[in-house]
Amino acid sequence: MFDIPVAYAAMFVGAVGALVPMWRAHGTDCRVRIGHGAMAVSMIAMMIPAVPTGIHLLGGAVLIALAVFVTGETMHRRTAIPCAIDLTAMGVLLLLAPTSAPAPAASAPGPGPGQAPSGHHHGGAGISTGWLPLVVLVCWALLTLHLFRSTPRRERRSGVKTAAAGSALMILGMAPMAV
């Protein structure tokens, strides 16, 4: 999907960030673990060069569906809510992921009606989304910060801190999607 080594490094950091909350999973439900595992798999799938371009659309839809699944967790809301936010934001960013349209033939002067121009553009269906991925990324970061800061200090045990750290790493990992 990307040819820049820095983008690969950022996505690897994001995959590690998706796994961070699982290292201290004693305070989470199986649903949250499934969600974090799915985010790690989707981050790793983005780094594989031979993956079909439409796979990120399927991955985005699955992550959004998993966000709904994770919200059913009632015992550990302090870790389920940040996980659902991470899943939703990552899913939306995957649906808006950069795609490359095939280059037009050399004899053709430009894209014809109904054809997308070649090169980098946002929108899984070839729709130009402009600043929308960046807005999603910034809102994700602000929501993560708000959830962490709104948790009383006495309740900021390792689960909330670990979830916030994992979210921050995933946000960094998804930054190439917003550029």
C-alpha positions as CSV (number, residue, x, y, z in Angstrom):
1,M,0.0,0.0,0.0
2,F,2.9,2.4,0.8
3,D,6.4,2.5,-0.6
4,I,8.0,4.7,2.1
5,P,10.0,2.9,4.8
6,V,8.9,5.5,7.4
7,A,5.3,4.6,6.7
8,Y,6.1,0.9,7.2
9,A,7.8,1.7,10.5
10,A,4.9,3.8,11.7
11,M,2.5,1.0,10.8
12,F,4.6,-1.5,12.6
13,V,4.5,0.8,15.7
14,G,0.8,0.9,15.3
15,A,0.6,-3.0,15.2
16,V,2.6,-3.1,18.4
17,G,0.3,-0.5,19.9
18,A,-2.7,-2.7,19.1
19,L,-1.0,-5.5,21.1
20,V,0.1,-3.4,24.1
21,P,-3.3,-3.6,25.9
22,M,-3.2,-7.4,25.5
23,W,0.0,-7.6,27.5
24,R,-1.9,-6.6,30.6
25,A,-5.1,-8.3,29.6
26,H,-6.0,-9.4,33.1
27,G,-8.5,-6.6,33.4
28,T,-10.2,-7.1,30.0
29,D,-12.7,-9.3,28.5
30,C,-12.3,-11.6,25.6
31,R,-14.1,-9.2,23.3
32,V,-11.5,-6.5,23.9
33,R,-8.7,-9.0,23.2
34,I,-10.4,-10.0,19.9
35,G,-10.7,-6.3,19.0
36,H,-7.1,-5.6,19.7
37,G,-6.0,-8.7,17.8
38,A,-8.0,-7.6,14.8
39,M,-6.4,-4.2,14.8
40,A,-2.9,-5.7,15.0
41,V,-3.8,-8.0,12.1
42,S,-5.1,-5.1,10.0
43,M,-2.0,-3.0,10.6
44,I,0.2,-5.9,9.6
45,A,-1.9,-6.6,6.5
46,M,-1.4,-3.0,5.4
47,M,2.4,-3.6,5.4
48,I,2.2,-6.6,3.0
49,P,2.8,-5.4,-0.5
50,A,0.9,-8.1,-2.5
51,V,-2.4,-7.7,-0.7
52,P,-5.3,-6.8,-3.0
53,T,-6.1,-3.1,-2.8
54,G,-9.7,-3.7,-1.7
55,I,-8.7,-5.7,1.4
56,H,-8.5,-2.5,3.5
57,L,-12.2,-1.9,2.7
58,L,-13.1,-5.3,4.1
59,G,-10.8,-4.7,7.1
60,G,-12.4,-1.4,7.8
61,A,-15.9,-2.8,7.8
62,V,-14.8,-5.7,10.0
63,L,-13.2,-3.3,12.5
64,I,-16.4,-1.2,12.7
65,A,-18.5,-4.3,13.3
66,L,-16.0,-5.4,16.0
67,A,-16.5,-2.0,17.7
68,V,-20.2,-2.8,18.0
69,F,-19.3,-6.2,19.4
70,V,-16.8,-4.7,21.9
71,T,-19.4,-2.3,23.3
72,G,-21.3,-5.3,24.6
73,E,-18.6,-5.7,27.3
74,T,-20.2,-4.6,30.6
75,M,-17.6,-5.8,33.2
76,H,-14.6,-3.7,32.1
77,R,-15.9,-0.5,30.6
78,R,-12.7,1.4,31.2
79,T,-10.9,-0.8,28.6
80,A,-13.9,-1.6,26.4
81,I,-14.8,2.0,25.5
82,P,-11.3,3.0,24.4
83,C,-11.1,-0.2,22.4
84,A,-14.4,0.6,20.7
85,I,-13.1,4.1,19.8
86,D,-9.9,2.7,18.5
87,L,-11.7,0.1,16.4
88,T,-14.1,2.7,15.0
89,A,-11.5,5.3,14.1
90,M,-9.2,2.7,12.5
91,G,-12.1,1.2,10.6
92,V,-13.1,4.6,9.2
93,L,-9.5,5.4,8.3
94,L,-9.2,2.1,6.5
95,L,-12.4,2.9,4.6
96,L,-10.9,6.2,3.6
97,A,-7.5,4.6,2.9
98,P,-5.3,5.9,0.0
99,T,-5.6,3.8,-3.1
100,S,-3.8,3.9,-6.4
101,A,-5.7,3.8,-9.6
102,P,-4.1,2.1,-12.6
103,A,-2.1,4.5,-14.8
104,P,-3.9,5.4,-18.0
105,A,-2.6,4.2,-21.3
106,A,0.2,6.2,-22.9
107,S,-2.0,7.2,-25.9
108,A,-4.8,8.4,-23.7
109,P,-4.6,12.2,-22.8
110,G,-6.2,11.8,-19.4
111,P,-8.8,9.9,-17.5
112,G,-12.1,9.5,-19.3
113,P,-15.6,9.9,-17.9
114,G,-16.1,7.7,-14.8
115,Q,-12.3,7.0,-14.5
116,A,-10.3,8.1,-11.5
117,P,-7.0,9.9,-12.1
118,S,-3.9,7.8,-11.5
119,G,-1.8,8.2,-8.4
120,H,-2.5,8.8,-4.8
121,H,-6.1,9.7,-3.7
122,H,-8.2,9.1,-0.7
123,G,-11.4,7.1,-0.6
124,G,-11.7,3.4,-1.1
125,A,-14.2,3.9,-3.9
126,G,-12.1,6.6,-5.6
127,I,-14.0,9.3,-3.8
128,S,-11.9,12.3,-2.9
129,T,-12.2,12.9,0.8
130,G,-9.7,15.7,1.3
131,W,-9.1,16.5,4.9
132,L,-11.5,13.9,6.3
133,P,-8.8,11.3,7.3
134,L,-6.8,14.0,9.1
135,V,-10.0,15.1,10.9
136,V,-10.7,11.5,12.0
137,L,-7.1,11.1,13.2
138,V,-7.2,14.3,15.3
139,C,-10.6,13.5,16.8
140,W,-9.3,10.0,17.7
141,A,-6.4,11.6,19.5
142,L,-8.6,14.1,21.3
143,L,-11.0,11.4,22.4
144,T,-8.2,9.2,23.7
145,L,-6.7,12.1,25.6
146,H,-10.2,13.0,27.0
147,L,-10.9,9.5,28.1
148,F,-7.5,9.2,29.9
149,R,-7.8,12.7,31.5
150,S,-11.4,12.1,32.6
151,T,-10.5,9.0,34.5
152,P,-9.9,9.8,38.2
153,R,-6.3,9.3,39.2
154,R,-7.1,6.5,41.7
155,E,-8.8,4.5,38.9
156,R,-5.9,5.0,36.4
157,R,-4.5,1.6,37.1
158,S,-2.4,-0.2,34.5
159,G,-5.5,-1.0,32.3
160,V,-6.4,2.6,31.5
161,K,-2.8,3.7,31.2
162,T,-2.0,0.7,28.9
163,A,-5.1,1.3,26.8
164,A,-4.1,5.0,26.4
165,A,-0.5,4.1,25.4
166,G,-1.7,1.5,22.9
167,S,-4.1,4.1,21.4
168,A,-1.4,6.6,21.1
169,L,0.8,4.1,19.3
170,M,-2.0,3.1,17.0
171,I,-2.7,6.8,16.2
172,L,0.9,7.2,15.2
173,G,0.7,4.0,13.1
174,M,-2.4,5.2,11.2
175,A,-0.9,8.7,10.5
176,P,0.3,7.5,7.0
177,M,-3.3,6.9,6.2
178,A,-4.2,10.5,6.8
179,V,-1.4,12.0,4.7
